[in-house]
Amino acid sequence: MPTEILMPALSPTMEEGTLAKWHVKEGDKVSSGDIMAEIETDKATMEFEAVDEGVMGKILIAEGTEGVKVNDVIAILLEDGESADDIGDVSAGSSAAAAPSSPEPAQSAAPAADKPTPAPAAPAKDGERVFATPLARRIAADKGLDLTAIAGSGPHGRIIKADVENASAAPKAAAPAAKADAPAAASAPMAAGPSTDAVLKTYADRPYEEVKLDGMRKTIAARLTEAKQSVPHFYLRRDIQLDALLKFRSQLNKQLEPRGVKLSVNDFIIKACALALQQVPEANAVWAGDRTLQFEKSDVAVAVAIEGGLFTPVLKDAEMKSLSALSAEMKDLATRARDRKLAPHEYAGGSFAISNLGMFGIDNFDAIINPPHAAILAVGAGAKKPIVGADGELTVGTVMSTTLSVDHRVIDGAMGANLLNAIKDNLENPMTMLA
């Protein structure tokens, strides 16, 4: 029976993607594990592996197609003994399922007994969709298996043919009756600002070029609008003197030069924040709806600007790593972020983030928290400024402005102040970060 290949969900937030490139052609033999295509999500371009084997019968979505919804049929895979004649039936069946109902009476339709039985709809477990290949769903339906009780061995936990063939038959759980008072489907997010038509009308007499939003920019717009509307931000500011750090960094870099290591100020900032989260452990937390999750380890996300948007790769267990290890890991993550080659687990998670615009000459700014994080540190440029020394004399020092944006649901004012003070102390006494 022809197998429908569906657009996969390659990240937890993916709803649609761009089919960037096919690695197989119609008529090619496909084995489980073969790279079939490259798919661009809202964050990265990822390879899509085959989970079944057969012959590529028909490619339904062409290279470069944008806005392909998750679970849309993108191709048809034929099994041994099947021919291209079966593909028309499958394609027609898919189109008929998507088309609006015909006004003609049902009796007027010709019977189609020879058409393959469509795969059952994907089940849901605790409100979350269970992902399985069409062939696996059909086999499960024939054997009376409950897919929610089967662990998937395919990419990202997808249930494949081998999983259901090896599972023992069990009665399928009855679907719970729908509650009469079930809440309505979530409404679309409130439009921010004037409508598209209103804006186009306003600038109708001015020359302009429309720039289409890609998946990343749409995701950034949606998430940060939601964050600013739903997260109760407050802001704490401190100036940090960098003279001791710059001197210490220069000494370290001279010693590390034979190893090809060059530490940046940002490496010290990552380490300082990771240690501060250990020094103020109550602040090392995230908001989880009706509770907070407090962590033992410091997983620090760092914003990396790329063309058309940004990534926030996460350095896990940052408090345990040396400055040179953090520097090497950050360089690797930043390089792969700019190439859009990060895997989802490399930019998901963390409890705290850093956004450093100092290299762009920005003195100070307020960053927006990336939910469910509880805080983000905005870092400005270090600049020579007049300061009052410990002995009361006026002198010149290198000062960096920082702003800590805090989610008040997780961190109160005093706790946030303690966290920012700990970051400041770590940076102004850099040798203590090696103790």
C-alpha positions as MATLAB code, in Angstrom:
seq = 'MPTEILMPALSPTMEEGTLAKWHVKEGDKVSSGDIMAEIETDKATMEFEAVDEGVMGKILIAEGTEGVKVNDVIAILLEDGESADDIGDVSAGSSAAAAPSSPEPAQSAAPAADKPTPAPAAPAKDGERVFATPLARRIAADKGLDLTAIAGSGPHGRIIKADVENASAAPKAAAPAAKADAPAAASAPMAAGPSTDAVLKTYADRPYEEVKLDGMRKTIAARLTEAKQSVPHFYLRRDIQLDALLKFRSQLNKQLEPRGVKLSVNDFIIKACALALQQVPEANAVWAGDRTLQFEKSDVAVAVAIEGGLFTPVLKDAEMKSLSALSAEMKDLATRARDRKLAPHEYAGGSFAISNLGMFGIDNFDAIINPPHAAILAVGAGAKKPIVGADGELTVGTVMSTTLSVDHRVIDGAMGANLLNAIKDNLENPMTMLA';
ca = [
       0.000    0.000    0.000;
       1.499    3.416   -0.899;
       2.801    5.306    2.138;
       2.230    9.010    2.562;
       5.339   10.886    3.714;
       4.298   13.752    5.951;
       5.952   17.062    6.724;
       7.722   16.307   10.016;
       7.777   18.420   13.178;
      11.519   18.938   13.573;
      11.323   21.204   16.618;
       8.879   21.614   19.510;
       7.596   24.952   18.161;
       7.452   24.060   14.472;
       4.044   24.511   12.840;
       5.179   24.910    9.241;
       8.406   24.919    7.278;
      10.088   25.315    3.915;
      11.008   22.250    1.893;
      14.472   23.530    1.003;
      15.880   20.597   -0.964;
      15.096   17.018   -2.002;
      17.952   14.502   -1.820;
      15.979   11.818   -3.685;
      14.197   11.726   -7.037;
      11.090    9.906   -8.165;
      12.033    6.277   -8.803;
      14.918    6.246   -6.295;
      15.077    3.396   -3.805;
      14.852    4.626   -0.214;
      16.034    2.803    2.912;
      15.295    3.613    6.547;
      17.780    6.228    7.733;
      18.474    7.706    4.296;
      18.496   11.504    4.078;
      15.444   12.372    1.993;
      15.243   16.138    2.207;
      16.418   19.330    3.883;
      13.689   21.226    5.705;
      13.978   24.795    6.944;
      12.171   25.410   10.221;
      11.723   28.718   12.018;
      15.198   28.197   13.509;
      17.381   25.999   11.341;
      17.766   23.911    8.207;
      17.631   20.245    9.191;
      17.937   16.923    7.409;
      14.858   14.691    7.228;
      15.525   10.963    7.392;
      13.378    8.178    5.947;
      11.714    5.924    8.519;
      10.311    3.393    6.009;
      11.840    1.746    2.967;
      10.533    1.579   -0.575;
      10.691    3.466   -3.863;
       9.997    7.178   -4.164;
       6.801    7.151   -6.183;
       5.874   10.803   -6.369;
       7.103   14.091   -4.946;
       4.100   16.288   -4.164;
       5.865   19.342   -2.731;
       8.553   20.963   -4.865;
      11.868   22.295   -3.601;
      11.677   25.820   -2.236;
       8.000   25.602   -1.264;
       7.334   27.735    1.814;
       4.611   27.453    4.429;
       4.235   23.660    4.297;
       2.180   22.715    7.360;
       3.345   19.979    9.717;
       1.726   16.642    8.705;
       0.903   17.802    5.167;
       1.625   15.040    2.622;
       4.872   15.909    0.818;
       5.561   12.678   -1.099;
       4.365    9.120   -1.754;
       6.527    6.065   -1.052;
       5.789    2.785   -2.839;
       6.390   -0.659   -1.366;
       7.728   -3.654   -3.270;
       5.318   -4.767   -5.980;
       3.466   -1.465   -6.133;
       3.410    0.648   -9.254;
       2.893    4.280  -10.110;
      -0.731    3.458  -11.009;
      -1.550    3.381   -7.288;
      -0.267    6.882   -6.699;
      -3.144    8.576   -8.508;
      -5.575    6.918   -6.120;
      -3.652    8.060   -3.072;
      -3.232   11.594   -4.386;
      -6.904   11.811   -5.354;
      -7.899   10.500   -1.959;
      -5.796   13.165   -0.247;
      -7.269   15.903   -2.418;
     -10.809   14.715   -1.833;
     -10.263   14.753    1.890;
      -9.161   18.367    1.728;
     -11.820   19.573   -0.720;
     -15.120   21.063    0.433;
     -18.176   18.851    0.387;
     -19.940   18.546   -2.963;
     -23.517   19.814   -3.124;
     -24.493   16.653   -5.057;
     -26.219   13.860   -3.136;
     -23.876   11.228   -1.717;
     -25.583    8.503   -3.798;
     -24.437   10.127   -7.058;
     -20.769    9.489   -6.275;
     -19.352    6.379   -7.902;
     -18.162    3.741   -5.422;
     -14.402    3.537   -4.997;
     -13.906    0.168   -3.391;
     -10.432   -0.197   -4.868;
      -9.062    2.887   -3.156;
      -6.706    2.302   -0.211;
      -8.074    2.873    3.260;
      -6.735    6.173    4.573;
      -4.576    6.082    7.681;
      -6.458    6.817   10.895;
      -6.024   10.266   12.353;
      -3.083   10.629   14.697;
      -4.167   10.046   18.308;
      -3.479   12.397   21.162;
      -2.080   11.680   24.606;
      -2.823   14.103   27.438;
      -3.673   16.708   24.833;
      -0.416   16.260   22.923;
      -0.303   14.761   19.465;
       1.306   11.348   19.063;
       3.366   11.324   15.863;
       3.437    8.152   13.777;
       3.999    7.303   10.127;
       0.859    6.608    8.054;
       1.891    2.974    7.615;
       2.386    2.568   11.355;
      -1.061    4.028   12.017;
      -2.689    1.666    9.536;
      -0.967   -1.382   11.026;
      -1.925   -0.250   14.528;
      -5.544    0.135   13.473;
      -5.549   -3.374   11.939;
      -4.018   -4.919   15.066;
      -6.148   -2.919   17.488;
      -3.152   -1.209   19.062;
      -3.262    1.983   21.077;
      -0.533    4.234   19.675;
      -0.400    6.292   22.860;
       1.021    3.233   24.633;
       3.810    2.621   22.084;
       7.257    4.216   22.305;
       8.497    5.483   18.948;
      12.015    4.755   17.730;
      11.917    7.042   14.695;
      13.262   10.620   14.489;
      12.066   12.742   17.433;
      10.122    9.785   18.863;
       7.956    9.201   15.772;
       6.324    5.752   15.778;
       7.403    3.705   12.755;
       6.433    0.390   11.157;
       8.823   -1.717   13.263;
       7.442   -0.289   16.523;
       3.866   -1.422   15.856;
       4.896   -4.754   14.327;
       6.796   -5.617   17.499;
       4.035   -4.428   19.823;
       1.529   -6.879   21.259;
      -2.116   -6.337   20.410;
      -4.188   -4.584   23.040;
      -7.642   -3.014   22.999;
      -7.564    0.569   21.846;
      -8.509    3.001   24.574;
     -11.855    4.638   24.051;
     -11.707    8.312   23.331;
     -13.023   10.401   26.218;
     -16.407   11.951   25.656;
     -16.272   15.591   24.756;
     -17.354   17.860   27.581;
     -20.237   20.130   26.862;
     -18.455   22.962   28.619;
     -15.121   22.421   26.845;
     -13.417   25.743   26.184;
     -13.505   27.106   22.682;
     -10.426   26.874   20.516;
      -7.822   29.452   21.338;
      -8.509   32.637   19.515;
      -5.949   34.231   17.257;
      -3.544   36.600   19.003;
      -4.629   40.189   19.233;
      -3.367   42.212   16.313;
      -0.553   44.554   17.280;
      -1.128   47.985   15.784;
      -3.039   48.893   12.620;
      -4.158   46.211   10.189;
      -2.167   45.391    7.062;
      -4.808   47.027    4.862;
      -4.747   50.184    6.945;
      -0.959   50.456    6.747;
      -0.932   49.824    2.979;
      -3.562   52.497    2.505;
      -1.595   55.008    4.577;
       1.522   54.598    2.424;
      -0.205   54.013   -0.914;
       1.309   57.171   -2.439;
       4.884   56.398   -1.290;
       7.362   54.066   -3.041;
       8.241   50.988   -0.997;
       9.242   47.349   -1.285;
       7.363   44.622    0.548;
       9.631   42.222    2.467;
       8.037   38.866    3.119;
       8.429   37.526    6.667;
      10.216   34.203    6.929;
       9.465   31.629    9.624;
      12.100   32.949   12.021;
      10.893   36.543   11.865;
       7.268   35.430   12.361;
       8.293   33.396   15.415;
      10.324   36.272   16.882;
       7.408   38.670   16.387;
       4.885   36.313   17.976;
       7.024   35.232   20.955;
       8.323   38.666   21.900;
       4.891   40.285   21.530;
       3.524   37.604   23.825;
       6.422   38.081   26.245;
       6.014   41.841   26.472;
       2.236   41.536   26.943;
       2.187   38.642   29.418;
       5.443   38.808   31.400;
       5.530   41.475   34.168;
       8.981   42.929   33.439;
      10.925   45.147   35.790;
      14.439   46.459   35.291;
      17.560   46.772   37.451;
      20.645   48.695   36.332;
      24.284   48.665   37.449;
      27.505   50.089   36.070;
      30.386   47.624   36.250;
      34.064   48.637   36.281;
      36.060   46.509   33.872;
      39.663   47.633   34.462;
      40.620   44.645   36.631;
      38.915   42.248   34.218;
      40.605   43.736   31.142;
      44.034   43.504   32.804;
      43.407   39.925   33.939;
      42.072   38.964   30.491;
      45.184   40.369   28.816;
      47.431   38.296   31.104;
      45.422   35.122   30.513;
      45.377   35.565   26.743;
      49.166   35.892   26.670;
      49.476   32.620   28.571;
      46.836   30.888   26.423;
      48.224   32.128   23.099;
      50.294   28.952   22.473;
      47.056   26.952   22.720;
      45.288   29.204   20.221;
      42.797   30.408   22.833;
      41.676   34.035   23.016;
      39.138   34.905   25.678;
      36.583   37.665   25.062;
      34.886   39.880   27.611;
      31.685   38.027   26.740;
      33.256   34.752   27.932;
      33.816   36.338   31.350;
      30.236   37.655   31.381;
      28.861   34.146   30.704;
      30.974   32.703   33.524;
      30.008   35.531   35.893;
      26.288   34.998   35.253;
      26.574   31.217   35.618;
      28.303   31.580   39.000;
      25.830   34.269   40.116;
      22.956   31.838   39.501;
      24.700   29.468   41.926;
      25.272   32.250   44.450;
      21.587   33.275   44.279;
      20.021   29.849   43.563;
      16.416   31.025   44.001;
      16.856   33.145   40.866;
      17.973   30.139   38.797;
      14.390   29.345   37.842;
      11.756   29.516   35.118;
       8.032   30.241   35.101;
       5.910   27.129   34.442;
       2.333   28.423   34.436;
       1.173   27.518   37.938;
       4.621   26.930   39.483;
       8.290   27.732   39.099;
      11.080   25.270   38.326;
      14.314   25.899   40.224;
      17.462   24.367   38.759;
      20.661   22.984   40.228;
      22.837   23.749   37.205;
      23.385   27.055   35.410;
      22.232   26.769   31.801;
      22.909   30.174   30.245;
      21.526   31.229   26.860;
      23.403   33.805   24.777;
      21.757   35.797   21.989;
      23.548   35.462   18.636;
      22.593   37.793   15.795;
      22.187   36.134   12.407;
      20.865   37.382    9.096;
      17.141   37.971    9.488;
      16.901   37.237   13.211;
      18.683   35.699   16.149;
      19.354   32.463   18.008;
      19.854   31.917   21.725;
      22.059   28.820   21.994;
      22.356   27.450   25.525;
      25.612   26.677   27.321;
      24.664   23.943   29.764;
      26.412   23.475   33.146;
      28.225   26.754   32.492;
      29.246   27.156   36.132;
      31.328   23.965   35.899;
      33.260   24.882   32.723;
      36.539   26.738   32.430;
      36.720   30.065   30.630;
      38.578   28.460   27.731;
      35.944   25.701   27.444;
      33.126   28.253   27.479;
      34.955   30.318   24.848;
      35.404   27.343   22.506;
      31.816   26.162   22.952;
      30.399   29.656   22.403;
      32.425   30.139   19.207;
      31.201   26.784   17.876;
      27.564   27.489   18.745;
      27.717   31.001   17.260;
      29.254   29.733   14.006;
      26.651   27.003   13.571;
      23.876   29.421   14.572;
      24.850   31.772   11.738;
      24.840   28.800    9.357;
      21.459   27.715   10.799;
      22.894   24.317   11.668;
      21.963   24.154   15.354;
      19.903   21.205   16.561;
      16.748   22.056   18.580;
      18.226   20.825   21.870;
      21.086   23.329   21.479;
      18.841   26.406   21.594;
      16.035   25.129   23.826;
      16.001   25.440   27.595;
      18.083   27.542   29.938;
      16.829   29.737   32.751;
      18.771   32.933   32.041;
      19.923   34.791   28.938;
      22.554   37.346   27.939;
      22.159   39.903   25.153;
      25.378   41.810   24.467;
      25.246   44.776   22.086;
      28.455   46.349   23.369;
      30.338   45.399   20.208;
      27.885   47.588   18.277;
      28.695   50.617   20.428;
      25.383   50.588   22.337;
      25.762   52.170   25.786;
      22.724   50.553   27.391;
      19.343   49.052   26.531;
      16.482   47.004   27.991;
      16.149   43.437   26.692;
      12.870   41.490   26.474;
      12.722   38.271   28.476;
      12.527   35.073   26.431;
       9.849   32.915   28.170;
       9.994   30.810   30.222;
      13.292   32.391   31.370;
      13.080   34.484   34.519;
      15.683   37.082   33.524;
      17.934   38.426   30.770;
      21.030   40.601   31.135;
      21.446   43.415   28.591;
      25.115   44.357   28.218;
      26.341   47.647   26.785;
      29.768   48.786   25.642;
      32.674   49.391   27.993;
      33.728   53.031   27.779;
      36.208   55.314   29.515;
      34.385   57.407   32.111;
      35.251   59.516   35.135;
      34.858   57.513   38.347;
      35.456   58.120   42.022;
      38.206   55.850   43.317;
      38.257   54.014   46.634;
      40.259   56.842   48.179;
      37.744   59.431   47.006;
      39.882   60.778   44.179;
      38.457   61.352   40.747;
      40.002   59.089   38.129;
      39.232   57.491   34.760;
      38.067   53.891   34.401;
      36.423   51.570   31.908;
      32.742   51.232   32.792;
      30.142   48.885   31.293;
      26.427   49.533   31.716;
      24.162   46.537   32.371;
      20.400   46.157   32.713;
      18.772   43.077   34.203;
      15.224   42.498   32.917;
      13.353   40.371   35.446;
      10.080   38.416   35.479;
       8.411   39.605   38.682;
       6.410   36.369   38.916;
       9.639   34.487   39.615;
      12.097   37.028   41.003;
      11.248   39.847   43.401;
      13.145   43.111   43.642;
      15.572   42.179   46.399;
      16.370   38.814   44.815;
      16.974   40.448   41.449;
      19.241   43.038   43.101;
      21.238   40.272   44.781;
      21.618   38.485   41.443;
      22.852   41.605   39.625;
      25.189   42.458   42.500;
      26.659   38.945   42.336;
      27.251   39.367   38.573;
      28.932   42.723   39.234;
      31.157   41.314   41.998;
      32.250   38.409   39.803;
      33.206   40.690   36.922;
      35.000   43.267   39.082;
      36.951   40.489   40.867;
      37.657   38.152   37.945;
      40.276   36.002   39.703;
      37.626   34.748   42.115;
      35.812   33.092   39.177;
      38.741   30.680   38.871;
      38.653   29.660   42.524;
];
